[in-house]
Amino acid sequence: MQFNETTTKTGLTQDCDFYAGTTTDNYPLVDKARRATQWVKTIGTWIWQAVADWSFDDSNYTTLPRADHDVIDGTEDYALPTNIFKIDSAHIKDIDGNYIKLISFDEAQITAESYEEFKETKGVPKYYDMVGNSIILKPAPDITLVTETNGLRIYISRETDDFASDDTTKEPGFNPMFHQIVSIGMALDYAVKVMNQDKVTTFKRMLYGDITVKKDDGGLKKDLQEFYALRHNRGFKTKIRPKRRSSI
């Protein structure tokens, strides 16, 4: 769902206006863009929390959130859940329980051998690369030398491609089936601002569920998390890519 689709009226801002009863006069585009950006970040956290492969801790926003993943002997490729966050740093836990910060690298830095042959003998990872929606460890872990359980730790920045008030075609970076969560969240924020408690209650029920109607109702948040928990695979695209450094 595009941010502001003025022709077919099917954008996030139009959907928000439909639910909240607002216009660009009482809910300006600059405010909608700011709230949409925040909701995309929140939804990104929900997605990470839902993926069983990663143990995600957002640390109540006091530090960079981190995610831990078990390492698999001889496996260098580990899929990431979503493209909303970027990787700030990656670490491997050695067999003594000490975390070692990995060095980011890019295929273009490898000059003497192929990408596949670079550090092809498993051991203690020293480098990491971002390819598609995966983090690649070089060399692949040797579980006689590194800790297997939660042996890979990454720190994640919440930097996103923020919405601007003049955006039109930009869309949230997760499955379009759930883009409406953003517009409902934007409507909720407006209802809170104007202290419309009836609409606050309605929008919260849409997002988080209403057990008085259905026992296991978890709202759109639950639907999103169940989808990503079941469908987490290499089909999710990402734009994260480390900066290039000098040749290795």
C-alpha positions as CSV (number, residue, x, y, z in Angstrom):
1,M,0.0,0.0,0.0
2,Q,1.6,3.3,-1.1
3,F,1.9,6.1,1.3
4,N,-0.3,8.7,-0.5
5,E,-2.1,7.4,-3.5
6,T,-4.1,10.4,-4.7
7,T,-5.5,8.9,-7.9
8,T,-7.2,5.7,-6.7
9,K,-7.4,6.8,-3.1
10,T,-5.9,3.5,-1.9
11,G,-2.9,4.8,0.0
12,L,-2.0,4.6,3.7
13,T,-3.1,8.2,4.3
14,Q,-6.4,7.6,2.6
15,D,-7.0,4.5,4.6
16,C,-6.1,6.4,7.8
17,D,-8.6,9.2,6.9
18,F,-11.3,6.6,6.3
19,Y,-10.9,5.0,9.7
20,A,-10.2,8.2,11.7
21,G,-12.5,10.5,9.9
22,T,-9.7,12.9,9.2
23,T,-8.4,15.1,6.4
24,T,-5.1,16.7,5.5
25,D,-6.3,19.8,7.3
26,N,-6.8,18.3,10.8
27,Y,-4.2,15.5,10.3
28,P,-1.4,17.0,8.0
29,L,0.7,14.8,5.8
30,V,3.8,15.7,7.8
31,D,2.2,14.2,10.9
32,K,1.0,11.2,9.0
33,A,4.4,10.6,7.6
34,R,6.0,10.7,11.0
35,R,3.5,8.3,12.6
36,A,3.7,5.9,9.6
37,T,7.4,5.8,10.0
38,Q,7.1,4.9,13.7
39,W,4.6,2.2,13.0
40,V,6.8,0.6,10.4
41,K,9.5,0.4,13.0
42,T,7.2,-1.1,15.6
43,I,5.9,-3.7,13.1
44,G,9.5,-4.6,12.3
45,T,10.0,-5.4,15.9
46,W,6.9,-7.6,16.0
47,I,8.2,-9.5,12.9
48,W,11.6,-10.1,14.5
49,Q,10.0,-11.3,17.7
50,A,7.8,-13.8,15.8
51,V,10.6,-15.6,14.0
52,A,11.7,-18.6,16.0
53,D,15.2,-18.8,14.5
54,W,16.2,-15.5,16.2
55,S,16.0,-14.7,19.9
56,F,15.1,-11.0,19.7
57,D,15.5,-8.4,22.5
58,D,14.7,-4.8,21.9
59,S,16.0,-3.7,25.3
60,N,13.1,-1.3,25.7
61,Y,14.7,1.1,23.2
62,T,17.5,2.0,25.6
63,T,20.2,0.4,23.5
64,L,20.5,-1.1,20.1
65,P,18.2,-4.2,19.9
66,R,20.0,-7.4,19.5
67,A,19.1,-10.8,18.1
68,D,20.8,-14.2,18.8
69,H,20.8,-17.3,16.6
70,D,22.1,-20.8,17.0
71,V,25.1,-21.6,14.8
72,I,25.1,-24.8,12.7
73,D,28.3,-26.7,12.1
74,G,29.7,-25.9,8.7
75,T,26.8,-23.5,7.8
76,E,27.7,-20.0,6.7
77,D,24.2,-18.7,5.6
78,Y,21.6,-17.4,8.1
79,A,18.4,-15.8,6.9
80,L,17.1,-12.5,8.3
81,P,13.4,-11.9,8.9
82,T,12.8,-8.4,7.4
83,N,14.4,-5.5,5.7
84,I,13.1,-2.9,8.2
85,F,16.2,-2.8,10.3
86,K,19.9,-2.8,9.3
87,I,22.7,-4.7,10.9
88,D,25.0,-2.5,13.0
89,S,27.4,-5.2,14.0
90,A,27.8,-9.0,14.2
91,H,29.5,-11.1,16.8
92,I,30.4,-14.8,17.2
93,K,30.7,-16.5,20.6
94,D,33.8,-18.6,21.0
95,I,33.9,-22.0,22.8
96,D,34.9,-20.1,26.0
97,G,31.8,-17.9,25.9
98,N,33.6,-14.7,24.7
99,Y,32.0,-12.7,21.9
100,I,34.2,-11.7,19.0
101,K,33.2,-8.8,16.8
102,L,33.2,-9.8,13.1
103,I,34.5,-7.7,10.3
104,S,32.1,-6.7,7.5
105,F,33.2,-7.4,4.0
106,D,32.0,-7.5,0.4
107,E,32.5,-9.9,-2.5
108,A,34.3,-7.2,-4.4
109,Q,37.1,-7.1,-1.8
110,I,38.1,-10.7,-2.6
111,T,40.8,-10.5,-5.3
112,A,42.8,-13.7,-5.1
113,E,40.0,-16.4,-5.1
114,S,36.3,-16.9,-5.7
115,Y,33.7,-15.9,-3.1
116,E,32.9,-19.6,-2.5
117,E,36.5,-20.5,-1.9
118,F,37.2,-17.6,0.4
119,K,37.7,-19.0,3.9
120,E,36.0,-22.2,2.8
121,T,37.5,-24.3,5.7
122,K,35.2,-24.1,8.7
123,G,36.6,-22.5,11.9
124,V,36.0,-19.5,14.0
125,P,34.2,-16.9,11.8
126,K,36.1,-13.7,11.3
127,Y,34.0,-11.9,8.6
128,Y,30.4,-11.4,7.7
129,D,28.7,-10.3,4.5
130,M,25.1,-9.3,3.7
131,V,23.7,-11.0,0.6
132,G,20.0,-10.6,-0.1
133,N,18.2,-11.3,3.1
134,S,21.0,-13.4,4.6
135,I,24.0,-12.8,6.8
136,I,27.0,-14.9,5.5
137,L,29.7,-15.9,8.0
138,K,33.3,-16.6,6.7
139,P,34.6,-19.1,7.5
140,A,31.5,-21.2,8.4
141,P,31.4,-22.0,12.2
142,D,33.1,-25.1,13.5
143,I,31.1,-26.0,16.7
144,T,34.1,-27.5,18.3
145,L,35.6,-23.9,18.3
146,V,32.5,-21.8,18.8
147,T,29.4,-21.9,21.0
148,E,26.5,-23.6,19.2
149,T,23.5,-22.2,21.2
150,N,22.9,-18.5,20.5
151,G,26.4,-18.4,19.1
152,L,25.7,-15.7,16.6
153,R,24.7,-12.2,17.9
154,I,23.8,-9.2,15.8
155,Y,23.0,-5.7,16.8
156,I,20.3,-4.0,14.8
157,S,19.8,-0.3,14.0
158,R,16.3,1.1,13.7
159,E,17.2,3.3,10.8
160,T,14.6,3.0,8.1
161,D,13.7,4.6,4.8
162,D,11.4,7.1,6.5
163,F,8.2,8.4,5.0
164,A,8.2,12.1,4.0
165,S,5.1,14.3,3.6
166,D,5.6,14.5,-0.2
167,D,6.0,10.7,-0.7
168,T,3.5,9.1,-3.0
169,T,4.7,5.6,-4.2
170,K,6.8,4.6,-1.2
171,E,5.5,1.5,0.6
172,P,6.4,-0.2,3.9
173,G,9.1,-2.8,3.6
174,F,7.1,-5.9,4.7
175,N,4.4,-8.1,3.2
176,P,1.6,-5.9,1.6
177,M,-1.1,-8.2,3.2
178,F,-0.3,-6.3,6.5
179,H,0.2,-2.7,5.3
180,Q,-3.1,-1.8,6.8
181,I,-1.6,-2.2,10.2
182,V,0.3,1.1,9.5
183,S,-2.8,3.1,8.5
184,I,-4.8,1.8,11.5
185,G,-1.9,2.6,13.8
186,M,-1.9,6.1,12.3
187,A,-5.6,6.4,13.0
188,L,-5.1,5.2,16.5
189,D,-2.5,7.9,17.1
190,Y,-4.9,10.6,16.0
191,A,-7.7,9.2,18.2
192,V,-5.3,9.3,21.2
193,K,-4.4,12.9,20.3
194,V,-8.0,14.1,20.2
195,M,-9.0,11.9,23.1
196,N,-11.7,10.0,21.3
197,Q,-11.8,7.0,23.6
198,D,-14.3,5.0,21.6
199,K,-12.1,5.1,18.5
200,V,-9.0,4.4,20.6
201,T,-10.7,1.2,21.9
202,T,-11.9,0.2,18.4
203,F,-8.5,0.6,16.8
204,K,-6.7,-1.2,19.7
205,R,-9.1,-4.1,19.3
206,M,-8.4,-4.2,15.5
207,L,-4.6,-4.2,16.2
208,Y,-4.4,-6.4,19.3
209,G,-7.6,-8.4,19.4
210,D,-10.7,-8.6,21.5
211,I,-11.0,-11.8,23.6
212,T,-14.6,-10.8,24.5
213,V,-15.5,-11.6,20.9
214,K,-13.2,-14.5,20.2
215,K,-11.2,-16.4,22.8
216,D,-8.0,-16.5,20.8
217,D,-8.4,-13.2,18.9
218,G,-5.0,-11.5,18.8
219,G,-5.9,-9.0,16.1
220,L,-3.8,-8.0,13.2
221,K,-0.6,-8.2,15.2
222,K,-1.2,-11.9,15.9
223,D,-2.0,-12.5,12.2
224,L,1.2,-10.8,11.1
225,Q,3.4,-12.7,13.6
226,E,1.8,-16.0,12.7
227,F,2.4,-15.3,9.0
228,Y,6.1,-14.5,9.5
229,A,6.6,-17.4,11.9
230,L,5.3,-19.8,9.3
231,R,6.7,-18.2,6.2
232,H,10.1,-17.2,7.3
233,N,12.3,-18.2,4.4
234,R,14.5,-16.8,1.7
235,G,11.6,-15.2,-0.1
236,F,11.9,-12.0,2.0
237,K,14.0,-9.4,0.4
238,T,16.3,-7.0,2.1
239,K,18.2,-3.9,1.2
240,I,20.8,-4.0,3.9
241,R,24.4,-4.0,2.7
242,P,27.6,-3.2,4.5
243,K,30.0,-0.5,3.5
244,R,32.9,-1.6,1.4
245,R,36.3,-1.5,2.9
246,S,39.9,-2.2,1.8
247,S,40.7,-5.5,0.1
248,I,41.1,-8.6,2.3
